[in-house]
Amino acid sequence: MIKEKKTQSTNSAMFVFGKRNYKFLLIGLGFVVLGFLLMMGGGSDSPDEFNEAIFGFRRLTLAPILILLGFAIEIYAIMSKAKENE
């Protein structure tokens, strides 16, 4: 007689990421979206007029920094190990 091992199925779903990872993913996504929103606009209504606003600090410096920071947070959220008791 061969005894068969019975496998127990758990009711809790096994997720790849923990709660902390998902929080960091959403925070990183927020930084990326905010960066792209800050980069928008600055165009002129008439093609004959030049608007200097496209060369402002907000569009050339702040927005790309926020986007890169958001991508760095996303990478951290993906690479960090989920805690066991979450």
Distance bins in CASP14 RR format, pairs under 12 A and 6 or more apart:
PFRMAT RR
TARGET T0000
AUTHOR 0000-0000-0000
RMODE 2
METHOD distances of the structure
MODEL  1
12 85 0 0 0 0 0 1 0 0 0 0 0
12 86 0 0 0 0 0 1 0 0 0 0 0
14 82 0 0 0 0 0 1 0 0 0 0 0
14 84 0 0 0 0 0 1 0 0 0 0 0
15 21 0 0 0 0 1 0 0 0 0 0 0
15 22 0 0 0 0 1 0 0 0 0 0 0
15 82 1 0 0 1 0 0 0 0 0 0 0
15 86 0 0 0 0 1 0 0 0 0 0 0
16 22 0 0 0 0 0 1 0 0 0 0 0
16 25 0 0 0 0 0 1 0 0 0 0 0
16 77 0 0 0 0 0 1 0 0 0 0 0
16 78 0 0 0 0 1 0 0 0 0 0 0
16 80 0 0 0 0 0 1 0 0 0 0 0
16 81 0 0 0 0 0 1 0 0 0 0 0
16 82 1 0 0 1 0 0 0 0 0 0 0
17 23 0 0 0 0 1 0 0 0 0 0 0
17 24 0 0 0 0 1 0 0 0 0 0 0
17 25 1 0 0 1 0 0 0 0 0 0 0
17 26 0 0 0 0 0 1 0 0 0 0 0
17 74 0 0 0 0 0 1 0 0 0 0 0
17 76 0 0 0 0 0 1 0 0 0 0 0
17 77 1 0 0 1 0 0 0 0 0 0 0
17 78 1 0 0 1 0 0 0 0 0 0 0
17 79 0 0 0 0 0 1 0 0 0 0 0
17 80 0 0 0 0 1 0 0 0 0 0 0
17 81 0 0 0 0 1 0 0 0 0 0 0
17 82 1 0 1 0 0 0 0 0 0 0 0
17 83 0 0 0 0 0 1 0 0 0 0 0
17 86 0 0 0 0 1 0 0 0 0 0 0
18 24 0 0 0 0 1 0 0 0 0 0 0
18 25 0 0 0 0 1 0 0 0 0 0 0
18 77 0 0 0 0 1 0 0 0 0 0 0
18 78 0 0 0 0 0 1 0 0 0 0 0
18 80 0 0 0 0 1 0 0 0 0 0 0
18 81 0 0 0 0 1 0 0 0 0 0 0
18 82 1 1 0 0 0 0 0 0 0 0 0
18 83 1 0 0 1 0 0 0 0 0 0 0
18 84 0 0 0 0 1 0 0 0 0 0 0
18 85 0 0 0 0 0 1 0 0 0 0 0
18 86 1 0 1 0 0 0 0 0 0 0 0
19 25 0 0 0 0 0 1 0 0 0 0 0
19 26 0 0 0 0 0 1 0 0 0 0 0
19 77 0 0 0 0 0 1 0 0 0 0 0
19 82 0 0 0 0 1 0 0 0 0 0 0
19 83 0 0 0 0 1 0 0 0 0 0 0
19 85 0 0 0 0 0 1 0 0 0 0 0
19 86 1 0 1 0 0 0 0 0 0 0 0
20 26 0 0 0 0 0 1 0 0 0 0 0
20 27 0 0 0 0 0 1 0 0 0 0 0
20 76 0 0 0 0 0 1 0 0 0 0 0
20 77 0 0 0 0 1 0 0 0 0 0 0
20 80 1 0 0 1 0 0 0 0 0 0 0
20 81 0 0 0 0 1 0 0 0 0 0 0
20 82 1 0 0 1 0 0 0 0 0 0 0
20 83 1 0 0 1 0 0 0 0 0 0 0
20 84 0 0 0 0 0 1 0 0 0 0 0
20 85 0 0 0 0 0 1 0 0 0 0 0
20 86 1 0 0 1 0 0 0 0 0 0 0
21 27 0 0 0 0 0 1 0 0 0 0 0
21 28 0 0 0 0 0 1 0 0 0 0 0
21 73 0 0 0 0 0 1 0 0 0 0 0
21 74 0 0 0 0 0 1 0 0 0 0 0
21 75 0 0 0 0 0 1 0 0 0 0 0
21 76 0 0 0 0 1 0 0 0 0 0 0
21 77 1 0 1 0 0 0 0 0 0 0 0
21 78 1 0 0 1 0 0 0 0 0 0 0
21 79 0 0 0 0 1 0 0 0 0 0 0
21 80 1 0 0 1 0 0 0 0 0 0 0
21 81 0 0 0 0 1 0 0 0 0 0 0
21 82 1 0 1 0 0 0 0 0 0 0 0
21 83 0 0 0 0 1 0 0 0 0 0 0
21 86 0 0 0 0 1 0 0 0 0 0 0
22 28 0 0 0 0 0 1 0 0 0 0 0
22 29 0 0 0 0 0 1 0 0 0 0 0
22 74 0 0 0 0 0 1 0 0 0 0 0
22 77 1 0 0 1 0 0 0 0 0 0 0
22 78 0 0 0 0 0 1 0 0 0 0 0
22 80 0 0 0 0 0 1 0 0 0 0 0
22 82 0 0 0 0 1 0 0 0 0 0 0
22 86 0 0 0 0 1 0 0 0 0 0 0
23 29 0 0 0 0 0 1 0 0 0 0 0
23 30 0 0 0 0 0 1 0 0 0 0 0
23 73 0 0 0 0 0 1 0 0 0 0 0
23 76 0 0 0 0 0 1 0 0 0 0 0
23 77 1 0 0 1 0 0 0 0 0 0 0
23 80 0 0 0 0 0 1 0 0 0 0 0
23 82 0 0 0 0 0 1 0 0 0 0 0
23 86 0 0 0 0 0 1 0 0 0 0 0
24 30 0 0 0 0 0 1 0 0 0 0 0
24 31 0 0 0 0 0 1 0 0 0 0 0
24 70 0 0 0 0 1 0 0 0 0 0 0
24 72 0 0 0 0 0 1 0 0 0 0 0
24 73 1 0 1 0 0 0 0 0 0 0 0
24 74 1 0 0 1 0 0 0 0 0 0 0
24 75 0 0 0 0 1 0 0 0 0 0 0
24 76 1 0 0 1 0 0 0 0 0 0 0
24 77 1 1 0 0 0 0 0 0 0 0 0
24 78 0 0 0 0 1 0 0 0 0 0 0
24 79 0 0 0 0 0 1 0 0 0 0 0
24 80 1 0 0 1 0 0 0 0 0 0 0
24 82 0 0 0 0 0 1 0 0 0 0 0
25 31 0 0 0 0 0 1 0 0 0 0 0
25 32 0 0 0 0 0 1 0 0 0 0 0
25 70 0 0 0 0 0 1 0 0 0 0 0
25 71 0 0 0 0 0 1 0 0 0 0 0
25 73 0 0 0 0 1 0 0 0 0 0 0
25 74 1 0 0 1 0 0 0 0 0 0 0
25 75 0 0 0 0 0 1 0 0 0 0 0
25 76 0 0 0 0 1 0 0 0 0 0 0
25 77 1 0 1 0 0 0 0 0 0 0 0
25 78 1 0 0 1 0 0 0 0 0 0 0
25 79 0 0 0 0 0 1 0 0 0 0 0
25 80 0 0 0 0 0 1 0 0 0 0 0
25 82 0 0 0 0 0 1 0 0 0 0 0
26 32 0 0 0 0 0 1 0 0 0 0 0
26 33 0 0 0 0 0 1 0 0 0 0 0
26 70 0 0 0 0 0 1 0 0 0 0 0
26 73 0 0 0 0 1 0 0 0 0 0 0
26 74 0 0 0 0 1 0 0 0 0 0 0
26 77 0 0 0 0 1 0 0 0 0 0 0
27 33 0 0 0 0 0 1 0 0 0 0 0
27 34 0 0 0 0 0 1 0 0 0 0 0
27 66 0 0 0 0 0 1 0 0 0 0 0
27 69 0 0 0 0 0 1 0 0 0 0 0
27 70 1 0 0 1 0 0 0 0 0 0 0
27 72 0 0 0 0 0 1 0 0 0 0 0
27 73 1 0 1 0 0 0 0 0 0 0 0
27 74 0 0 0 0 1 0 0 0 0 0 0
27 76 0 0 0 0 1 0 0 0 0 0 0
27 77 1 0 0 1 0 0 0 0 0 0 0
28 34 0 0 0 0 1 0 0 0 0 0 0
28 35 0 0 0 0 0 1 0 0 0 0 0
28 66 0 0 0 0 1 0 0 0 0 0 0
28 67 0 0 0 0 1 0 0 0 0 0 0
28 68 0 0 0 0 0 1 0 0 0 0 0
28 69 1 0 0 1 0 0 0 0 0 0 0
28 70 1 0 1 0 0 0 0 0 0 0 0
28 71 1 0 0 1 0 0 0 0 0 0 0
28 72 0 0 0 0 1 0 0 0 0 0 0
28 73 1 1 0 0 0 0 0 0 0 0 0
28 74 1 0 1 0 0 0 0 0 0 0 0
28 75 0 0 0 0 1 0 0 0 0 0 0
28 76 0 0 0 0 1 0 0 0 0 0 0
28 77 1 0 0 1 0 0 0 0 0 0 0
28 78 0 0 0 0 0 1 0 0 0 0 0
29 35 0 0 0 0 0 1 0 0 0 0 0
29 36 0 0 0 0 0 1 0 0 0 0 0
29 66 0 0 0 0 0 1 0 0 0 0 0
29 67 0 0 0 0 0 1 0 0 0 0 0
29 69 0 0 0 0 0 1 0 0 0 0 0
29 70 1 0 0 1 0 0 0 0 0 0 0
29 71 0 0 0 0 0 1 0 0 0 0 0
29 73 0 0 0 0 1 0 0 0 0 0 0
29 74 1 0 0 1 0 0 0 0 0 0 0
29 77 0 0 0 0 1 0 0 0 0 0 0
30 36 0 0 0 0 1 0 0 0 0 0 0
30 37 0 0 0 0 1 0 0 0 0 0 0
30 38 0 0 0 0 0 1 0 0 0 0 0
30 66 0 0 0 0 1 0 0 0 0 0 0
30 67 0 0 0 0 0 1 0 0 0 0 0
30 69 0 0 0 0 0 1 0 0 0 0 0
30 70 1 0 0 1 0 0 0 0 0 0 0
30 71 0 0 0 0 0 1 0 0 0 0 0
30 73 0 0 0 0 1 0 0 0 0 0 0
30 74 0 0 0 0 1 0 0 0 0 0 0
30 77 0 0 0 0 0 1 0 0 0 0 0
31 37 0 0 0 0 0 1 0 0 0 0 0
31 38 0 0 0 0 0 1 0 0 0 0 0
31 62 0 0 0 0 0 1 0 0 0 0 0
31 63 0 0 0 0 0 1 0 0 0 0 0
31 64 0 0 0 0 0 1 0 0 0 0 0
31 65 0 0 0 0 1 0 0 0 0 0 0
31 66 1 0 1 0 0 0 0 0 0 0 0
31 67 1 0 0 1 0 0 0 0 0 0 0
31 68 0 0 0 0 1 0 0 0 0 0 0
31 69 1 0 1 0 0 0 0 0 0 0 0
31 70 1 1 0 0 0 0 0 0 0 0 0
31 71 0 0 0 0 1 0 0 0 0 0 0
31 72 0 0 0 0 1 0 0 0 0 0 0
31 73 1 0 0 1 0 0 0 0 0 0 0
31 74 0 0 0 0 1 0 0 0 0 0 0
31 76 0 0 0 0 0 1 0 0 0 0 0
31 77 0 0 0 0 0 1 0 0 0 0 0
32 38 0 0 0 0 0 1 0 0 0 0 0
32 39 0 0 0 0 0 1 0 0 0 0 0
32 63 0 0 0 0 0 1 0 0 0 0 0
32 64 0 0 0 0 0 1 0 0 0 0 0
32 65 0 0 0 0 0 1 0 0 0 0 0
32 66 1 0 0 1 0 0 0 0 0 0 0
32 67 1 0 1 0 0 0 0 0 0 0 0
32 68 0 0 0 0 1 0 0 0 0 0 0
32 69 0 0 0 0 1 0 0 0 0 0 0
32 70 1 0 1 0 0 0 0 0 0 0 0
32 71 1 0 0 1 0 0 0 0 0 0 0
32 72 0 0 0 0 0 1 0 0 0 0 0
32 73 0 0 0 0 1 0 0 0 0 0 0
32 74 1 0 0 1 0 0 0 0 0 0 0
32 75 0 0 0 0 0 1 0 0 0 0 0
33 39 0 0 0 0 0 1 0 0 0 0 0
33 40 0 0 0 0 0 1 0 0 0 0 0
33 63 0 0 0 0 0 1 0 0 0 0 0
33 66 0 0 0 0 1 0 0 0 0 0 0
33 67 0 0 0 0 1 0 0 0 0 0 0
33 70 0 0 0 0 1 0 0 0 0 0 0
33 71 0 0 0 0 0 1 0 0 0 0 0
33 74 0 0 0 0 0 1 0 0 0 0 0
34 40 0 0 0 0 0 1 0 0 0 0 0
34 58 0 0 0 0 0 1 0 0 0 0 0
34 62 0 0 0 0 1 0 0 0 0 0 0
34 63 0 0 0 0 1 0 0 0 0 0 0
34 64 0 0 0 0 0 1 0 0 0 0 0
34 65 0 0 0 0 0 1 0 0 0 0 0
34 66 1 0 1 0 0 0 0 0 0 0 0
34 67 0 0 0 0 1 0 0 0 0 0 0
34 69 0 0 0 0 1 0 0 0 0 0 0
34 70 0 0 0 0 1 0 0 0 0 0 0
34 73 0 0 0 0 0 1 0 0 0 0 0
35 58 0 0 0 0 1 0 0 0 0 0 0
35 59 0 0 0 0 1 0 0 0 0 0 0
35 61 0 0 0 0 0 1 0 0 0 0 0
35 62 1 0 0 1 0 0 0 0 0 0 0
35 63 1 0 1 0 0 0 0 0 0 0 0
35 64 1 0 0 1 0 0 0 0 0 0 0
35 65 0 0 0 0 1 0 0 0 0 0 0
35 66 1 0 1 0 0 0 0 0 0 0 0
35 67 1 0 1 0 0 0 0 0 0 0 0
35 68 0 0 0 0 1 0 0 0 0 0 0
35 69 0 0 0 0 1 0 0 0 0 0 0
35 70 0 0 0 0 1 0 0 0 0 0 0
35 71 0 0 0 0 0 1 0 0 0 0 0
36 59 0 0 0 0 0 1 0 0 0 0 0
36 62 0 0 0 0 0 1 0 0 0 0 0
36 63 1 0 0 1 0 0 0 0 0 0 0
36 64 0 0 0 0 0 1 0 0 0 0 0
36 66 0 0 0 0 1 0 0 0 0 0 0
36 67 1 0 0 1 0 0 0 0 0 0 0
36 70 0 0 0 0 0 1 0 0 0 0 0
36 71 0 0 0 0 0 1 0 0 0 0 0
37 58 0 0 0 0 0 1 0 0 0 0 0
37 59 0 0 0 0 0 1 0 0 0 0 0
37 62 0 0 0 0 0 1 0 0 0 0 0
37 63 0 0 0 0 1 0 0 0 0 0 0
37 66 0 0 0 0 1 0 0 0 0 0 0
37 67 0 0 0 0 0 1 0 0 0 0 0
38 56 0 0 0 0 0 1 0 0 0 0 0
38 57 0 0 0 0 0 1 0 0 0 0 0
38 58 1 0 1 0 0 0 0 0 0 0 0
38 59 1 0 0 1 0 0 0 0 0 0 0
38 60 0 0 0 0 0 1 0 0 0 0 0
38 61 0 0 0 0 0 1 0 0 0 0 0
38 62 1 0 0 1 0 0 0 0 0 0 0
38 63 1 0 1 0 0 0 0 0 0 0 0
38 64 0 0 0 0 1 0 0 0 0 0 0
38 65 0 0 0 0 1 0 0 0 0 0 0
38 66 1 0 0 1 0 0 0 0 0 0 0
38 67 0 0 0 0 1 0 0 0 0 0 0
39 53 0 0 0 0 0 1 0 0 0 0 0
39 54 0 0 0 0 1 0 0 0 0 0 0
39 56 0 0 0 0 0 1 0 0 0 0 0
39 57 0 0 0 0 0 1 0 0 0 0 0
39 58 0 0 0 0 1 0 0 0 0 0 0
39 59 1 0 1 0 0 0 0 0 0 0 0
39 60 0 0 0 0 1 0 0 0 0 0 0
39 61 0 0 0 0 0 1 0 0 0 0 0
39 62 0 0 0 0 1 0 0 0 0 0 0
39 63 1 1 0 0 0 0 0 0 0 0 0
39 64 1 0 0 1 0 0 0 0 0 0 0
39 65 0 0 0 0 0 1 0 0 0 0 0
39 66 0 0 0 0 1 0 0 0 0 0 0
39 67 1 0 0 1 0 0 0 0 0 0 0
40 53 0 0 0 0 0 1 0 0 0 0 0
40 54 0 0 0 0 0 1 0 0 0 0 0
40 58 0 0 0 0 0 1 0 0 0 0 0
40 59 0 0 0 0 1 0 0 0 0 0 0
40 63 0 0 0 0 1 0 0 0 0 0 0
41 51 0 0 0 0 1 0 0 0 0 0 0
41 53 1 0 0 1 0 0 0 0 0 0 0
41 54 1 0 0 1 0 0 0 0 0 0 0
41 56 0 0 0 0 0 1 0 0 0 0 0
41 58 0 0 0 0 0 1 0 0 0 0 0
41 59 1 0 0 1 0 0 0 0 0 0 0
41 63 0 0 0 0 0 1 0 0 0 0 0
42 49 0 0 0 0 0 1 0 0 0 0 0
42 50 0 0 0 0 0 1 0 0 0 0 0
42 51 1 0 1 0 0 0 0 0 0 0 0
42 52 0 0 0 0 1 0 0 0 0 0 0
42 53 1 0 1 0 0 0 0 0 0 0 0
42 54 1 0 1 0 0 0 0 0 0 0 0
42 55 0 0 0 0 1 0 0 0 0 0 0
42 56 0 0 0 0 1 0 0 0 0 0 0
42 58 0 0 0 0 1 0 0 0 0 0 0
42 59 1 0 0 1 0 0 0 0 0 0 0
42 60 0 0 0 0 0 1 0 0 0 0 0
42 63 0 0 0 0 0 1 0 0 0 0 0
43 49 0 0 0 0 1 0 0 0 0 0 0
43 50 0 0 0 0 1 0 0 0 0 0 0
43 51 1 0 1 0 0 0 0 0 0 0 0
43 52 0 0 0 0 0 1 0 0 0 0 0
43 53 1 0 0 1 0 0 0 0 0 0 0
43 54 1 0 0 1 0 0 0 0 0 0 0
43 55 0 0 0 0 0 1 0 0 0 0 0
43 59 0 0 0 0 0 1 0 0 0 0 0
44 50 1 0 0 1 0 0 0 0 0 0 0
44 51 1 0 1 0 0 0 0 0 0 0 0
44 52 0 0 0 0 1 0 0 0 0 0 0
44 53 0 0 0 0 1 0 0 0 0 0 0
44 54 0 0 0 0 1 0 0 0 0 0 0
45 51 0 0 0 0 1 0 0 0 0 0 0
51 59 0 0 0 0 0 1 0 0 0 0 0
52 59 0 0 0 0 0 1 0 0 0 0 0
52 60 0 0 0 0 0 1 0 0 0 0 0
53 59 1 0 0 1 0 0 0 0 0 0 0
53 60 0 0 0 0 0 1 0 0 0 0 0
54 60 0 0 0 0 1 0 0 0 0 0 0
54 63 0 0 0 0 0 1 0 0 0 0 0
55 61 0 0 0 0 0 1 0 0 0 0 0
56 62 0 0 0 0 1 0 0 0 0 0 0
56 63 0 0 0 0 1 0 0 0 0 0 0
57 63 0 0 0 0 1 0 0 0 0 0 0
57 64 0 0 0 0 0 1 0 0 0 0 0
57 65 0 0 0 0 0 1 0 0 0 0 0
58 64 0 0 0 0 0 1 0 0 0 0 0
58 65 0 0 0 0 0 1 0 0 0 0 0
58 66 0 0 0 0 0 1 0 0 0 0 0
59 65 0 0 0 0 0 1 0 0 0 0 0
59 66 0 0 0 0 0 1 0 0 0 0 0
59 67 0 0 0 0 0 1 0 0 0 0 0
61 67 0 0 0 0 0 1 0 0 0 0 0
61 68 0 0 0 0 0 1 0 0 0 0 0
62 68 0 0 0 0 0 1 0 0 0 0 0
62 69 0 0 0 0 0 1 0 0 0 0 0
63 69 0 0 0 0 0 1 0 0 0 0 0
63 70 0 0 0 0 0 1 0 0 0 0 0
64 70 0 0 0 0 0 1 0 0 0 0 0
64 71 0 0 0 0 0 1 0 0 0 0 0
65 71 0 0 0 0 0 1 0 0 0 0 0
65 72 0 0 0 0 0 1 0 0 0 0 0
66 72 0 0 0 0 0 1 0 0 0 0 0
66 73 0 0 0 0 0 1 0 0 0 0 0
67 73 0 0 0 0 0 1 0 0 0 0 0
67 74 0 0 0 0 0 1 0 0 0 0 0
68 74 0 0 0 0 0 1 0 0 0 0 0
68 75 0 0 0 0 0 1 0 0 0 0 0
69 75 0 0 0 0 0 1 0 0 0 0 0
69 76 0 0 0 0 0 1 0 0 0 0 0
70 76 0 0 0 0 1 0 0 0 0 0 0
70 77 0 0 0 0 1 0 0 0 0 0 0
71 77 0 0 0 0 0 1 0 0 0 0 0
71 78 0 0 0 0 0 1 0 0 0 0 0
72 78 0 0 0 0 0 1 0 0 0 0 0
72 79 0 0 0 0 0 1 0 0 0 0 0
73 79 0 0 0 0 0 1 0 0 0 0 0
73 80 0 0 0 0 0 1 0 0 0 0 0
74 80 0 0 0 0 0 1 0 0 0 0 0
80 86 0 0 0 0 0 1 0 0 0 0 0
END
